Amino acid sequence: MRQILVAGNWKMNLLQNQGVALSQALASKYASCAVEVLVCPALPYLSGIATTIRGSAVQLGAQNLYFAPQGAFTGEVCGDMLKDIGCGWVLVGHSERRQFFGEQDELLAKKVAAGLQHSLKVVLCVGELLAERQSGQTEAVLEKQMAGLAQVSAEQMANIVIAYEPVWAIGTGVTASTEQAQQAHSFLRGQLKSKYGETVASATRILYGGSVKADNALELLSQPDVDGALVGGASLKADSFIAIIEAGIQAQTRKN
């Protein structure tokens, strides 16, 4: 059975004292946990948060990385640097990176490969725009974006998580229905099966992201192909994020 992963993407939010307070609340609550818990703070605070959560079940991830191992790339950060300050994970291809920074699948494939090369677990984000869903292009878009796995072998897939985040549901308060989420996740698992075979497809976790809240988390996470959540706004407060983690624990029990 795939272990549920609840990941908080803090985006460009929370100053140092706020992030430390939030991570302290999570670390004190989850010395151990039946599901995996991940927080992805803003880059300047990664080291401080790493210290705060050390020894707990809470894991640390970055929101981005560059594919080069080092060099004259002003403003960028490489996988070695992230690993050096305590990160075990990195997000790649979030819709905001695609939308605001023009990141395309070819670049994202290099970032995924770089993350794996530096022993980071990678969450590859995929998802369609509202216009693409309305015009029936969801599956075509998802298939194209899975090119982010172009340089990933079957063996390396053990360190890959896919996150389905319909762009029309991110930060809008509109959540994909459980049927829409399950349908997209099932399609993505089928894509994995076509590329890597049944064993890899059945072992790979696929998260849902898009206005996940305490009141919809359990129903979403109970779907057969939904293996966790990539949480935005609701991960910025301890009570709401903990409620989603607890929903994940309930869903894990149901699935077991």
N, C-alpha and C positions, 0 to 999 in steps of 0.2 A: 504493500500500500504506500502511495506517495505521501510524504509528510508535508502538511500544509505549511506554507511560508507567508507570514504577514509582514510586509515591508512598508516602512514609512518614508516617503519622499518629501523632505522638508522644503525642497526647492530653494528659493532665495528668501527664506523666512527665518526668524528667530535669531536674536543676538546671543552672544556667548553665554551670559548668565541664564537666559531663557532655555537655551538648548541643554545646558548642564542640568538645570532643574528638571526638565522633562526626562532626560536620560537617567537621572538619579531615581526618579519615580519608577521608571520602567525596570531599572536594574534591581531595585529593592523588591519589586513585585515578582520578578522572574529570575530568581537564582537558578531555577531550572524551569523547563516549559515543555509541554507535549507537542508544541508546534515550534517552528523556527521563527524568530523575531529579528527583524533587520531595521536599522535606521540609517538614513542617508542624509546627513546634515550638509550645510554649505561648506565649501572647501576650507575656509580659514579656521573652522572649528573642529575639524576631524580629529586632530591630535588630542584636544581637550576632552572630547566626547569619548575617545578611545580609552583614556584614563578612567573616566567616570564609570564606564560599563564593564571594565575589566573584571573577570571572575564571575560575571553573570551570564545568563543565556542570551542576552541581547548582543547581536552582531553589528558590525559597522561596514557601511558601504559608501562609496563616492557616487556623485551624480554624473560624472563624465571623466574621460581621460583622452589623451592623444596617443596615436599609434606608434610614434617614434620613441625609441628607448631613451634618448637624451638629445640635447642640441639647441640650436638657436631658434626656438619656437616660443617667442615672448607670450606670456600669459597662459601657457599650456602646462599640463602636468602629466607625467608618464606613470605607467603601472608600477615601476620600482618605487617611486616616491609614495604612491598610495599604500603599497605593501609595507613600506618602511615606517609609516606612521600608524599602522594597525588596521588598515582596511582588509577585509576579506572578500569584499564584493564591489562591483561597479555596475551602474546603470549605463546602457548604451542605446541610443536611438529613441529616446523619449520624444514624444510628438512635439514638445516645445523646442527641442534641439533641431528637429527636422524643420519646423515652421519658422523659427526666429533666426536660426543660424545656418539654414540651408544645407543641413547634413543629408547626404544621399546614401543609398544602400552600399555603393562601392566603398565609400569612406567608412561607413559603419562596420562593414565586414573586416576592415583593417583594425578598427578599434576592438572588435570582439576578439580577433586573433591576438592582439597585443595584451588584452586583459588575461586571456588564458595563458599566454607565454609567461606572464609574471605571476602566475598561480593565484589569480583572482577568479572568483566565480562571477559570471556575467549574466545580468538580466537584460535580454534583448527585447525592446519594446516595439510593438507593431499595432496598427489600428487605422481605421478609415475615417475620413471626413464625413460630415452629415450629407453633403451633396453626393458623395460616393455611395453611401448607403442607400439614399433615396433613388439613385439611378441603377441600383442592383449590382454595384461594382465591388461590394465588400470582399468577396472571396478572391477576386482578381488582385485587389490591392494587397491583401494579406499574403497571397502567394508571392507577389513581387517583393514585398518587404522581408520575406523569409530569406532573401538573398543575403541578408546579414550573416547567415550561417555558411556562406560560400567556402570559407577556409577552415571550417570546423569538421573534424573527423568524428566518426561514431564513438570512439573512445573518449574524446573530449566532451561529448554531450553530457557526461556525468556532471560537468561543471557549468552547464548552461540552463538557465530558466527563461522561458518565454513569458512576456507580459502582454496580454491583449488589452489595449486601452482605446476604445472608440473615442475619437477626438471630440465628437459632439457631446460626450458625457463628462469630459474632464472639467471640473470646476464650475459646471453649469447647474448642478443640482438635479440634472436629468441622468438617471441610471438606466443602463440597458436592462431590459427585462431578463428574468432568469432564463427564459427560452432563447432570447437573442444571445446572451452570454454563452450558454451551453452550445448553441449552434456554432458560434464562431470558434469556441475552444475545440469542439469536435472536428471542425474543418482543419484547424491548425495541427491537431494530433494526426489527422490523416496525411497532412503534408509531411510531418516528421516520419510517419510510417513509410511513405513513398521514397523518402530520401535515405533513411537510416534503417528501416525495418521495424518490425513489431516490438522487439525487445527495448530498443531505445525509445520508441514512441510511447510505450506504456510506462516507462520510467521517468520521462521528462515532465517536469512540473510546468503548468501553464497558469499564470496568475490573471486575475481580472483587475483592471484599474479604470476608474471613472465614477466619481461621486459615491464611493463606498462609504457607508455610514453604519453606525451601530444597529440601526433598525432594518437594514437590508442585508447586512453581512452574512448572517446565518443562512438565509435562503440562497444567496449566491454561492457561498462556500460549500453548500451541501450538494451542488450539482456535480454529476459524476466526473466531468472533465475540468472542473474549476479547482485548482490546487492551492489557492491562496489569493491574496489581494495586494495590489500596489496602491497604497493609500496616500492621498495628497493632504487636503485641508484637515481632514479628521485625524491626521497623525500629529498635528501640532499642539494638541492638548492631551494630557495624560489620560483623563477620564474617557474621552471618546476613542482614543487609540487602544486603551486597555479593553474597552468594551468590544472592539473588533477582534482583538487577540482572543478574548474569551469566547467569542462566537466561533473563531477558528478552532479552538479546543473542542467545543461542542460538535462542530462539523467533523473534526477528526475522529471523535468517538463514534459518531454515526457511521462513518465510512469504514471504521475498523470492524 
